[in-house]
Amino acid sequence: MERGRGVLYVVATPIGNLADISERARNTLNAVDLIAAEDTRESGRLLAHLGISARLVSCHEHNAEGCCARVLEALGEGRDVALVSDAGTPLVSDPGYELVNAARAADFTVVPVPGPSALICALSAAGLPSDRFLFLGFPPRGQSQRVALFESLLAEPGTLILYESGKRAVATLRDLAAVLGERRAVVGRELTKRFETFLSATPAALAERLEADAEQRLGELVILVEGQRGEAAPDRAEQERVLRILAEALPLRRAAALAAQITGAKTNALYRLGVELELGGKG
C-alpha cells in the first residue's frame, strides 16, 4: 500500500541535563524513520542514553543543500523525519532554517515538539525584565562589527540576550560596557548542569570577573543585558540629522562632540557615523 506524505518534526533536546527530555520528544525520536542532526555524534550519544536506535543523517550549515534534498526525498516517500540540534531548540542560533523553509515550501507538514532553550532558560532565572526581549544569537567576531551592532541597540527597551563563546566573552562584555554603559547584566554558564552559574553585575564588572577566573569562561555562555530604561536614546535618524547640520560648519571631530552633547549618543559612535556618511573632513 502506498504511504502518505511524511511529517517533519522539529524536536527540542536537552541543553545539558538529559533528564529534561520530554516524553513527547522521546516518543517522537523513537517513532520517526530518520533523524536529521546537526552533529550525528552528539545526537548519537543522546539517542544511546534514551535507548533509541534510529537512522541519522548529518544536517548542518556546510551541507544544507544535500541535507534538504535527502530529507525532502524521505518525506516524499512517506517517511517521518525529526530535526534536532546539538542541544536545545533547533533553528535558535543554529542550522535548520533552510530545511524547515524547504519543507514548508514543498507543502509538507512541519510539527514543533517544544522543549529546552538556553535563552529562555537564562532569561527565566536572570532577574532582568522579561516582558520584552531581543535575541541576538552570536555577535560578530570582529570588534568593529560588534560595536556597530551594540550601538544600533542603544534605544532598545527590551532585555538583550546573546550567546558567546568563553574565549570571546571578555571582549564582548567590554564592548557592551563601552557602548551601553552601567546597565545590569547577567552571565549564565553551564545551564542545567551540575556547575550551573549565574553572575550578576555591570558588563564592565563581569568582564573583569571572567578575565580573573578562567573557569567562568569554559563552554558557551548566555549574556543578558538590561534594555534602555527611562527616556529612550535618540535613534540614528535624529543623530544623523544633527550631525549633518553641525558638520556643514565644523570639522567632523568637533561636530561629533557637539552632536553627542545634543543627542546623548557616544562621541566615537557619531564620529564613525560621520566617516561612514563622508561628512566633512576627519579633523
C-alpha positions in Angstrom: 0.0 0.0 0.0 1.3 3.5 -0.9 2.4 5.5 2.1 1.2 9.1 2.6 3.4 12.1 2.8 5.8 12.2 5.7 5.9 14.8 8.5 8.9 16.8 9.6 9.1 17.1 13.4 11.3 19.9 14.9 12.4 18.4 18.2 13.9 20.3 21.1 16.5 18.3 23.1 18.2 18.9 26.5 20.8 21.7 26.7 22.8 19.9 29.4 20.7 17.9 31.8 19.5 14.8 30.0 16.6 14.5 32.4 15.0 17.5 30.7 14.0 15.5 27.6 10.2 15.5 27.4 8.1 12.3 27.0 6.8 13.6 23.7 10.3 14.3 22.4 11.4 10.8 23.4 8.4 9.2 21.7 8.8 11.2 18.6 12.5 10.4 18.2 11.7 6.7 18.8 8.9 6.7 16.2 10.4 8.6 13.2 12.1 6.9 10.3 15.0 9.3 10.1 16.7 11.9 12.3 18.4 14.9 10.8 21.1 16.0 13.3 23.4 19.0 13.4 26.2 16.7 14.7 25.5 13.0 14.5 28.0 12.2 17.2 26.3 14.5 19.8 22.8 13.3 18.8 24.1 9.7 18.8 25.1 9.9 22.5 21.6 11.3 23.4 19.9 8.5 21.5 22.1 5.9 23.1 21.2 7.3 26.5 17.5 7.1 25.6 17.9 3.5 24.2 16.8 4.6 20.7 18.1 3.1 17.6 17.5 5.4 14.6 19.0 6.3 11.3 20.9 9.5 11.5 21.7 11.9 8.7 24.1 14.9 9.1 22.4 18.3 8.5 24.5 21.4 9.1 25.3 24.7 7.5 28.0 23.2 5.3 25.8 20.5 3.7 22.4 22.3 3.7 21.6 21.7 0.1 22.4 18.0 0.2 20.6 17.5 3.5 17.5 19.3 2.3 17.3 17.1 -0.8 17.7 13.9 1.2 15.1 14.8 3.8 12.6 16.1 1.2 13.0 12.8 -0.7 12.3 10.9 2.5 9.3 12.9 3.3 8.0 12.5 -0.2 8.3 8.7 0.2 6.1 8.9 3.3 8.8 8.6 5.9 8.6 10.8 9.0 11.7 12.8 9.9 12.9 14.5 13.1 15.2 17.6 13.0 17.4 18.0 16.1 20.3 20.3 17.0 23.3 19.6 19.2 21.3 21.0 22.2 18.1 22.9 22.8 15.5 24.0 20.2 16.5 23.7 16.5 16.8 26.9 14.5 17.6 29.0 17.6 21.1 30.2 16.7 21.9 27.0 14.8 21.3 25.4 11.4 17.9 24.1 10.3 16.1 27.1 8.8 16.8 26.1 5.2 15.4 22.6 5.8 12.2 23.8 7.5 11.7 26.5 4.9 12.2 24.0 2.1 9.8 21.5 3.7 7.1 24.1 4.1 7.6 25.4 0.6 7.1 21.8 -0.6 3.8 21.7 1.4 5.0 19.1 3.9 3.6 19.3 7.4 6.1 20.7 10.0 5.3 20.0 13.6 7.2 21.6 16.5 8.0 19.4 19.6 8.9 22.2 22.1 11.3 21.9 25.0 14.6 23.3 26.3 16.1 26.6 25.0 19.2 28.2 26.6 18.0 31.7 26.0 14.6 31.2 27.7 16.3 29.2 30.5 18.7 32.0 31.2 16.0 34.7 31.0 13.8 32.9 33.4 16.4 33.0 36.2 18.3 36.2 35.4 16.2 38.6 37.3 16.0 41.0 34.4 12.8 42.3 32.7 11.2 39.5 30.7 8.1 41.2 29.2 10.1 42.2 26.2 13.5 40.9 24.9 15.6 40.8 21.8 17.7 37.7 21.0 20.9 38.4 19.1 22.4 35.0 18.6 26.2 35.0 18.5 27.5 38.6 17.9 30.1 39.3 15.2 33.6 38.2 15.9 35.2 41.4 14.8 35.2 44.3 17.3 34.1 47.0 15.0 31.1 44.9 13.8 30.2 44.1 17.4 30.4 47.7 18.5 28.3 48.8 15.5 25.7 46.2 16.4 25.5 47.3 20.1 25.3 51.0 19.0 22.3 50.2 16.9 20.6 48.8 20.0 21.2 51.8 22.4 17.5 52.7 22.4 16.2 49.1 22.6 14.0 48.9 25.7 13.9 45.1 25.8 16.4 42.9 27.6 19.2 41.9 25.2 20.2 38.3 25.0 23.2 36.8 23.2 25.3 33.7 23.1 29.0 33.9 23.2 32.0 31.5 23.4 34.1 31.6 26.5 37.2 32.7 24.6 35.4 35.8 23.3 33.2 36.6 26.3 35.5 39.1 27.9 36.0 41.1 24.7 32.2 41.1 24.1 31.4 42.3 27.6 34.0 45.1 27.3 32.3 46.2 24.1 28.9 46.1 25.8 30.3 48.2 28.7 31.8 50.8 26.3 28.6 51.2 24.3 25.8 50.6 26.8 27.4 51.8 30.0 26.4 50.9 33.5 23.5 48.6 32.9 22.5 45.5 34.8 23.8 42.4 33.1 23.9 38.6 33.8 26.1 35.8 32.5 24.7 32.3 32.6 27.1 29.3 32.3 26.7 25.5 32.3 22.9 25.9 32.3 21.0 22.9 33.8 24.3 21.2 34.6 26.0 20.5 37.9 28.1 23.6 37.9 25.4 26.0 36.6 26.4 29.6 37.4 24.7 33.0 37.2 26.8 36.1 37.6 25.1 39.5 38.0 26.9 42.9 37.7 27.6 45.5 35.1 29.1 44.4 31.8 32.4 46.0 32.9 32.5 44.2 36.2 31.5 40.9 34.6 34.4 41.3 32.1 36.8 41.7 35.0 35.3 38.7 36.8 35.6 36.4 33.8 39.1 37.6 33.0 40.2 36.8 36.5 38.5 33.4 36.6 39.2 31.1 33.7 36.6 28.6 34.9 33.9 31.1 34.2 35.0 31.2 30.6 34.5 27.5 29.9 32.0 26.5 27.3 29.4 28.7 25.7 27.7 31.5 27.7 24.5 33.3 27.7 24.9 37.1 28.2 21.8 39.2 29.1 21.8 43.0 29.4 19.1 45.2 30.6 17.4 47.3 27.9 17.2 51.1 27.8 15.3 52.4 30.8 13.7 55.8 31.2 13.9 58.3 28.4 15.0 56.5 25.2 18.1 57.4 23.4 17.6 59.2 20.1 17.5 57.0 17.1 20.1 57.0 14.3 17.9 59.2 12.1 18.0 62.0 14.7 21.7 61.6 15.3 22.4 61.8 11.6 20.2 64.9 11.2 22.1 66.8 14.0 25.5 65.6 12.8 24.8 66.7 9.2 23.9 70.2 10.3 27.0 70.6 12.5 29.4 69.0 10.0 28.5 71.7 7.5 30.2 74.3 9.6 32.7 72.3 11.8 35.4 69.7 11.4 34.0 66.2 11.9 35.6 65.6 15.3 34.2 68.8 16.7 30.8 68.2 15.1 30.7 64.7 16.6 31.5 66.0 20.1 28.8 68.7 19.9 26.3 66.2 18.4 27.0 63.9 21.3 26.1 66.6 23.8 22.8 67.3 22.0 21.7 63.8 21.3 23.2 61.9 24.2 24.9 59.4 21.9 28.6 58.5 22.1 31.1 60.8 20.5 33.1 57.9 19.0 29.9 56.4 17.5 28.9 59.7 16.0 32.4 60.2 14.5 32.2 56.8 12.9 28.8 57.6 11.6 30.2 60.8 10.1 33.0 58.9 8.4 30.5 56.4 7.1 28.4 59.3 5.7 31.5 61.0 4.3 30.7 64.2 6.2 33.3 67.0 6.3 37.0 66.3 6.9 38.3 63.9 9.5 39.9 66.6 11.6 
